[in-house]
Amino acid sequence: MTKPAKINIGIPEDKREKIADGLSRLLADSYTLYLMTHNFHWNVTGPMFNTLHAMFMTQYTEQWTALDQIAERIRALGFPAPGTYKEFVKLASIVEVEGQPKAMEMVRHLVTAQEATARTARELFPLVEDANDQPTADLLTQRLDVHEKTAWMLRSLLED
């Protein structure tokens, strides 16, 4: 078996490992959010069906692409990306929703999950800045922009 090449990208291994651990938590939250959004897309009912069905599809499609970006950044840092439900449940801060809530309750759950994912991403910035890791900072900035904007749009549906 060939030994993997030593990684020398200007970030020490201990810092890369801490960043990869944080990104693994972000990946777990992102996957949980993806699955929740896709579930709600399939199961939404009521007067806002068309609007929410289409909105949820846009959101889970964007989220699916983000999963790959996060996992590939973990790999670029030299660590394996988590990829099982068991690992995601252990790492995620988002709790799965049981049953099939009503449409506006789905929206409330998604607001909570979007905000939780944003918090998970934001928590990484001190580590990333300390390591001078611009690619991860760029990824986190992009993810924060999406999660904060999506949470705002979802919250707007809840206002009278």
C-alpha positions as CSV (number, residue, x, y, z in Angstrom):
1,M,0.0,0.0,0.0
2,T,1.3,3.4,-1.0
3,K,1.7,5.9,1.9
4,P,-0.2,9.1,1.2
5,A,1.9,12.2,0.2
6,K,2.7,14.6,3.0
7,I,0.5,17.7,2.8
8,N,2.4,21.0,2.8
9,I,-0.1,23.8,1.9
10,G,1.1,26.3,4.5
11,I,-1.3,25.2,7.3
12,P,0.0,23.0,10.0
13,E,-1.7,19.6,10.4
14,D,-3.1,20.4,13.8
15,K,-4.9,23.5,12.5
16,R,-6.0,21.6,9.4
17,E,-7.5,18.9,11.6
18,K,-9.4,21.4,13.7
19,I,-10.8,23.1,10.6
20,A,-11.7,19.7,9.1
21,D,-13.5,18.8,12.3
22,G,-15.5,22.1,12.1
23,L,-16.3,21.5,8.4
24,S,-17.4,18.0,9.3
25,R,-20.0,19.5,11.7
26,L,-21.0,22.0,9.0
27,L,-21.4,19.1,6.5
28,A,-23.5,17.2,9.0
29,D,-25.8,20.2,9.6
30,S,-25.9,20.9,5.8
31,Y,-26.9,17.3,5.1
32,T,-29.5,17.3,7.8
33,L,-30.9,20.6,6.4
34,Y,-30.8,19.2,2.9
35,L,-32.8,16.1,3.9
36,M,-35.3,18.1,5.9
37,T,-35.9,20.4,3.0
38,H,-36.2,17.6,0.5
39,N,-38.7,15.8,2.8
40,F,-40.8,18.9,3.2
41,H,-40.7,19.4,-0.6
42,W,-42.2,15.9,-1.0
43,N,-44.8,16.2,1.7
44,V,-46.0,19.8,1.8
45,T,-49.7,20.3,1.4
46,G,-52.2,23.2,1.7
47,P,-53.0,26.5,0.1
48,M,-49.3,27.4,-0.3
49,F,-48.4,24.0,-1.9
50,N,-47.1,25.4,-5.3
51,T,-45.1,28.2,-3.7
52,L,-43.5,26.1,-1.0
53,H,-43.0,23.0,-3.2
54,A,-41.0,25.1,-5.7
55,M,-39.2,27.1,-3.0
56,F,-38.1,24.0,-1.2
57,M,-36.9,22.4,-4.4
58,T,-34.7,25.5,-5.1
59,Q,-33.3,25.3,-1.6
60,Y,-32.5,21.6,-1.5
61,T,-30.9,21.7,-5.0
62,E,-28.6,24.5,-3.8
63,Q,-27.9,22.6,-0.6
64,W,-27.0,19.5,-2.5
65,T,-24.3,21.3,-4.4
66,A,-22.9,22.8,-1.2
67,L,-22.5,19.4,0.4
68,D,-20.0,18.5,-2.3
69,Q,-18.1,21.7,-1.8
70,I,-17.8,21.3,1.9
71,A,-16.8,17.6,1.7
72,E,-14.2,18.4,-1.0
73,R,-12.7,21.1,1.2
74,I,-12.3,18.6,4.1
75,R,-10.5,16.3,1.7
76,A,-8.3,19.1,0.4
77,L,-7.2,19.7,4.0
78,G,-6.2,16.0,4.1
79,F,-8.9,14.4,6.2
80,P,-11.8,12.0,5.3
81,A,-15.3,13.6,5.0
82,P,-18.0,12.0,7.1
83,G,-20.6,10.4,4.9
84,T,-23.0,8.2,6.8
85,Y,-26.2,8.9,8.6
86,K,-24.6,7.6,11.8
87,E,-21.8,10.2,11.6
88,F,-24.1,13.0,10.6
89,V,-26.5,12.4,13.5
90,K,-23.5,12.4,15.9
91,L,-22.1,15.7,14.4
92,A,-25.2,17.7,13.6
93,S,-26.6,20.4,15.8
94,I,-30.0,20.1,14.0
95,V,-32.6,17.7,15.3
96,E,-34.6,15.8,12.8
97,V,-38.3,16.6,12.6
98,E,-40.6,13.6,13.2
99,G,-43.9,13.2,11.3
100,Q,-45.3,15.5,8.7
101,P,-45.9,19.0,10.1
102,K,-48.3,21.5,8.5
103,A,-46.8,23.8,5.9
104,M,-46.1,26.8,8.1
105,E,-44.6,24.6,10.7
106,M,-42.3,23.2,8.0
107,V,-41.2,26.8,7.3
108,R,-40.5,27.4,11.1
109,H,-38.4,24.2,11.2
110,L,-36.5,25.3,8.2
111,V,-35.8,28.8,9.6
112,T,-34.4,27.1,12.8
113,A,-32.3,24.7,10.7
114,Q,-31.0,27.5,8.4
115,E,-30.0,29.6,11.3
116,A,-28.3,26.6,13.1
117,T,-26.3,25.9,10.0
118,A,-25.3,29.6,9.8
119,R,-24.1,29.5,13.4
120,T,-22.1,26.3,12.8
121,A,-20.4,28.0,9.8
122,R,-19.7,31.2,11.7
123,E,-18.1,29.3,14.7
124,L,-15.3,28.2,12.3
125,F,-14.1,31.7,11.4
126,P,-11.6,32.1,14.4
127,L,-9.9,28.8,13.5
128,V,-9.8,29.6,9.8
129,E,-8.5,33.2,10.3
130,D,-5.8,31.9,12.7
131,A,-4.7,29.4,10.1
132,N,-4.7,31.9,7.3
133,D,-7.0,29.6,5.4
134,Q,-8.6,31.8,2.7
135,P,-10.3,29.0,0.7
136,T,-12.2,27.8,3.8
137,A,-13.0,31.4,4.7
138,D,-14.4,32.0,1.2
139,L,-16.5,28.8,1.4
140,L,-17.9,29.8,4.9
141,T,-18.7,33.3,3.6
142,Q,-20.7,31.9,0.7
143,R,-22.5,29.5,3.0
144,L,-23.4,32.2,5.5
145,D,-24.8,34.4,2.8
146,V,-27.0,31.6,1.5
147,H,-28.2,30.5,5.0
148,E,-28.9,34.0,6.3
149,K,-30.7,35.0,3.1
150,T,-32.8,31.8,3.0
151,A,-33.7,32.1,6.7
152,W,-34.8,35.7,6.1
153,M,-37.0,34.7,3.1
154,L,-38.5,31.8,5.1
155,R,-39.2,34.1,8.1
156,S,-40.9,36.5,5.8
157,L,-43.5,33.8,5.0
158,L,-44.4,33.7,8.7
159,E,-45.3,37.3,9.0
160,D,-49.0,38.5,8.9
